[in-house]
């Protein structure tokens, strides 16, 4: 069953952040991830709005966690997001299949 990273954060260091997208893009491709949403102009309906919102789909929860827990992400790529953003939230949600759920 598909799994989705739902991510939001505020970018505070745009120069450092520029290192993040190309590196994470390559890693997503290696793990079967598909970027569905990347939006800095999302419409706020309720609650507080962060600057960036992203949704990434993986074929399975295992593949999503393998990507997040990979040495490349944990030891190299994550530092660019953590060093350039604040108010970060990352949620992993399982997809819904009306035929089996």
Buried (B, 14 or more C-beta within 10 A) or exposed (E): EBBBBBBBBEBEEEEBBEBBBEBBEEBBEEBBBEBEEEEEEBEEEEEEEBBBBBBBBBBBBEBBBBBBEBEBBEEEBBBBBEEBBEEEEEEBEEBEEEEEE
